[in-house]
Amino acid sequence: MKKLVKVEEIEGEGLLALLGQTVTLFCLNYIYTGELVGVNTTCVLLKEAYVVYNTGSFESKDWADAQRIGPQWYVQISAIESFGLLK
């Protein structure tokens, strides 16, 4: 059954709420992590960025294998499947 749903947009929610924090982005092919320092309509900017090749246990303090990819790294928002604060 189809239902009408009211969608309410909350300003400052989502990626914007995480600015200045170390985020983890689960994307189509890779996992990226770093300090979220910029967000616009097409991409996000990570400072001290890493690509995570092996997460290990999510309860662990460190990634099993994360390689630094640069002091700044842009990720397309269209490639992000989920995001949050993990480590």
N, CA and C of each residue as an Amber inpcrd file, in Angstrom:
protein
   261
   0.8370000  -1.1590000   0.0000000   0.0000000   0.0000000   0.0000000
   0.8940000   1.2390000   0.0000000   0.5940000   2.1640000  -0.8630000
   1.3240000   3.4260000  -0.9120000   0.7340000   4.3890000   0.1050000
   1.6220000   5.1180000   0.7520000   1.1880000   6.1000000   1.7410000
   1.8850000   7.4180000   1.4640000   1.2110000   8.4920000   1.7670000
   1.8310000   9.8060000   1.7110000   2.6440000   9.9950000   2.9800000
   3.8710000  10.4200000   2.8020000   4.7550000  10.6200000   3.9420000
   5.2770000  12.0450000   3.9080000   5.2450000  12.7060000   5.0450000
   5.7780000  14.0560000   5.1410000   7.2600000  13.9500000   5.5160000
   8.1140000  14.4910000   4.6690000   9.5460000  14.5030000   4.9210000
   9.9280000  15.8750000   5.4400000  10.5460000  15.9020000   6.5940000
  10.9440000  17.1610000   7.1960000  12.4640000  17.2630000   7.1870000
  12.9810000  18.3230000   6.5930000  14.4180000  18.5370000   6.5470000
  14.8380000  19.3510000   7.7660000  15.8550000  18.8480000   8.4650000
  16.3500000  19.5180000   9.6570000  17.7000000  20.1360000   9.3170000
  17.8150000  21.4520000   9.4320000  19.0490000  22.1410000   9.0890000
  20.1700000  21.7590000  10.0530000  21.3570000  21.5360000   9.5020000
  22.5030000  21.1960000  10.3260000  22.5550000  19.7400000  10.7280000
  21.7900000  18.8980000  10.1080000  21.7400000  17.4690000  10.4070000
  22.5960000  16.7200000   9.3960000  22.8940000  15.4690000   9.6490000
  23.6490000  14.6380000   8.7160000  25.1190000  14.9960000   8.7140000
  25.7140000  15.0730000   7.5350000  27.1380000  15.3690000   7.4220000
  27.5010000  16.7100000   8.0530000  26.6420000  17.6910000   7.9140000
  26.9340000  19.0100000   8.4990000  27.0980000  18.9410000  10.0150000
  26.3490000  18.0810000  10.6570000  26.4300000  17.9500000  12.1040000
  27.7580000  17.3370000  12.5510000  28.4660000  16.6830000  11.6260000
  29.7110000  15.9990000  11.9620000  30.9620000  16.8000000  11.6020000
  30.7980000  18.0200000  11.1200000  31.9560000  18.8550000  10.7730000
  32.8980000  18.9880000  11.9640000  34.1980000  18.8330000  11.6940000
  35.2090000  18.9520000  12.7350000  35.4950000  17.6580000  13.4810000
  34.7590000  16.6010000  13.1690000  34.9430000  15.3150000  13.8370000
  35.5650000  14.3010000  12.8720000  36.1640000  13.2600000  13.4220000
  36.7150000  12.1870000  12.6000000  35.5810000  11.2500000  12.2070000
  35.2890000  11.2060000  10.9130000  34.1710000  10.4160000  10.3930000
  34.6950000   9.2220000   9.6040000  33.8300000   8.2420000   9.4330000
  34.0950000   7.1020000   8.5610000  33.0090000   7.0780000   7.5060000
  33.4300000   7.0330000   6.2410000  32.5030000   7.0250000   5.1110000
  32.5580000   5.6620000   4.4280000  31.4720000   4.9290000   4.4510000
  31.3710000   3.6750000   3.7120000  30.8670000   4.0300000   2.3190000
  31.7220000   3.8340000   1.3180000  31.3960000   4.2210000  -0.0560000
  31.2260000   2.9920000  -0.9380000  30.9330000   3.2200000  -2.2120000
  30.6670000   2.1270000  -3.1430000  31.8000000   1.1130000  -3.2020000
  33.0390000   1.5660000  -3.2130000  34.1700000   0.6430000  -3.3400000
  35.1120000   0.6450000  -2.1540000  35.2050000   1.7290000  -1.4280000
  36.1800000   1.8510000  -0.3590000  35.5630000   2.4470000   0.8900000
  36.3240000   2.3880000   1.9770000  35.9680000   3.0450000   3.2310000
  37.0110000   4.1290000   3.4470000  36.5500000   5.3500000   3.7010000
  37.4470000   6.4760000   3.9540000  37.2250000   6.9720000   5.3710000
  38.2820000   7.4960000   5.9850000  38.1620000   8.0780000   7.3020000
  39.0760000   9.2890000   7.4030000  38.6850000  10.2420000   8.2010000
  39.4640000  11.4610000   8.3980000  38.5950000  12.5240000   9.0310000
  39.2170000  13.6620000   9.3310000  38.4630000  14.7660000   9.9220000
  37.6320000  15.4440000   8.8370000  36.3380000  15.5320000   9.0480000
  35.4400000  16.1690000   8.0920000  35.5640000  17.6790000   8.2340000
  36.1440000  18.3120000   7.2070000  36.3730000  19.7610000   7.2880000
  35.5650000  20.5490000   6.2580000  34.8830000  19.8760000   5.3350000
  34.0860000  20.5850000   4.3420000  32.9690000  19.7250000   3.7840000
  31.8360000  20.3640000   3.5190000  30.6760000  19.6910000   2.9150000
  30.0340000  20.6610000   1.9460000  29.7970000  20.2080000   0.7050000
  28.9720000  21.0020000  -0.2100000  27.9880000  20.0640000  -0.8970000
  27.3530000  20.4920000  -1.9570000  26.3000000  19.6770000  -2.5700000
  26.8360000  18.4660000  -3.3310000  28.1260000  18.4660000  -3.6980000
  28.6500000  17.3520000  -4.4920000  29.7080000  16.5120000  -3.7940000
  30.4240000  17.0920000  -2.8220000  31.5050000  16.3220000  -2.2040000
  31.7600000  16.7660000  -0.7710000  32.5410000  15.9360000  -0.0850000
  33.0040000  16.2630000   1.2560000  34.5260000  16.3150000   1.2210000
  35.1110000  17.0520000   2.1450000  36.5590000  17.1770000   2.2350000
  37.0170000  16.6030000   3.5660000  37.9440000  15.6300000   3.4820000
  38.5310000  15.0240000   4.6670000  39.9490000  15.5320000   4.8540000
  40.3030000  15.8410000   6.0820000  41.6620000  16.2480000   6.4350000
  42.3420000  15.0360000   7.0690000  43.6470000  14.8410000   6.7730000
  44.3830000  13.6680000   7.2790000  43.6120000  12.3900000   6.9320000
  43.3600000  12.2160000   5.6520000  42.4870000  11.1460000   5.1660000
  43.2020000   9.8060000   5.0450000  42.4490000   8.7480000   5.2720000
  42.9160000   7.3750000   5.1230000  41.8950000   6.5910000   4.3230000
  42.3780000   5.6030000   3.5640000  41.4940000   4.6100000   2.9610000
  41.6840000   3.3430000   3.7880000  40.5770000   2.7300000   4.1840000
  40.6130000   1.5650000   5.0610000  40.4580000   0.3150000   4.1990000
  41.5020000  -0.5220000   4.1800000  41.4670000  -1.7480000   3.3930000
  40.9910000  -2.9420000   4.2150000  41.2100000  -2.9000000   5.5310000
  40.7660000  -3.9730000   6.4160000  40.3550000  -3.3270000   7.7320000
  39.0910000  -3.4360000   8.0810000  38.5930000  -2.7770000   9.2880000
  39.0330000  -3.4810000  10.5560000  39.1580000  -4.8000000  10.5210000
  39.3320000  -5.5440000  11.7600000  38.0370000  -5.4500000  12.5450000
  38.1120000  -5.6590000  13.8400000  36.9220000  -5.5650000  14.6790000
  36.4910000  -4.1060000  14.8120000  35.2080000  -3.8460000  14.6930000
  34.7090000  -2.4860000  14.8670000  34.8230000  -2.0270000  16.3150000
  35.0090000  -2.9520000  17.2380000  35.1940000  -2.6040000  18.6360000
  36.6370000  -2.2270000  18.9600000  37.5620000  -2.5230000  18.0320000
  38.9660000  -2.1900000  18.2230000  39.1830000  -0.6910000  18.0710000
  40.1840000  -0.1720000  18.7690000  40.4760000   1.2670000  18.7030000
  41.0800000   1.6610000  17.3540000  41.8290000   0.7440000  16.7230000
  42.5230000   1.0320000  15.4720000  42.0170000   0.1510000  14.3380000
  42.2080000   0.6210000  13.1130000  41.9010000  -0.1650000  11.9270000
  42.9780000  -1.2280000  11.7380000  42.6170000  -2.3740000  11.1810000
  43.5960000  -3.4280000  10.9030000  44.5540000  -2.9860000   9.7950000
  44.0350000  -2.3020000   8.7670000  44.8870000  -1.7910000   7.6810000
  44.2460000  -0.5360000   7.0960000  44.8220000   0.6140000   7.4310000
  44.3750000   1.9000000   6.8830000  45.6010000   2.6300000   6.3570000
  45.5240000   3.0700000   5.1080000  46.6560000   3.7250000   4.4590000
  46.3490000   5.2080000   4.2560000  47.2910000   6.0470000   4.6710000
  47.1080000   7.4920000   4.5130000  47.1510000   7.8470000   3.0300000
  46.2050000   8.6610000   2.6060000  46.1430000   9.0330000   1.1860000
  46.3690000  10.5240000   0.9630000  46.5960000  11.2570000   2.0080000
  46.9240000  12.6620000   1.8000000  46.4450000  13.5570000   2.9080000
  46.9810000  14.7810000   2.9010000  46.5500000  15.7380000   3.9200000
  45.1130000  16.1990000   3.7040000  44.6560000  16.1760000   2.4470000
  43.2570000  16.4970000   2.1270000  42.7680000  15.5420000   1.0530000
  41.5160000  15.1190000   1.1700000  40.9610000  14.1890000   0.1860000
  39.4810000  14.4770000   0.0170000  39.0420000  14.5570000  -1.2410000
  37.6350000  14.8050000  -1.5640000  36.9370000  13.4880000  -1.8900000
  35.7250000  13.3300000  -1.3910000  34.9080000  12.1500000  -1.6670000
  33.5640000  12.6320000  -2.2000000  33.1340000  12.0530000  -3.3210000
  31.8430000  12.3980000  -3.9050000  30.7000000  11.9300000  -3.0060000
  29.7800000  12.8060000  -2.7070000  28.6310000  12.4500000  -1.8750000
  27.8090000  11.3440000  -2.5250000  27.7440000  11.3320000  -3.8450000
  26.9490000  10.3140000  -4.5450000  27.4990000   8.9030000  -4.3380000
  28.7710000   8.7760000  -3.9210000  29.3790000   7.4640000  -3.6930000
  29.2150000   6.9870000  -2.2470000  28.7820000   7.8670000  -1.3440000
  28.6680000   7.5060000   0.0760000  27.4010000   6.7110000   0.3080000
  27.5640000   5.5080000   0.8950000  26.4190000   4.6720000   1.2390000
  25.9660000   4.9120000   2.6700000  26.9310000   5.0940000   3.5710000
  26.6030000   5.3890000   4.9660000  27.8080000   6.0840000   5.6010000
  27.5720000   6.7290000   6.7350000  28.6530000   7.4560000   7.3900000
  28.3490000   7.5890000   8.8710000  29.4160000   7.8600000   9.6390000
  29.2220000   8.0610000  11.0690000  30.5490000   8.1860000  11.7910000
  30.4660000   8.1290000  13.1120000  31.6390000   8.2210000  13.9770000
  31.9130000   6.8070000  14.4980000  33.1180000   6.2870000  14.1920000
  33.4440000   4.9220000  14.6350000  34.6210000   4.8550000  15.5760000
  35.7160000   5.4800000  15.2410000  36.9620000   5.3100000  16.0030000
  37.2950000   6.5660000  16.7730000
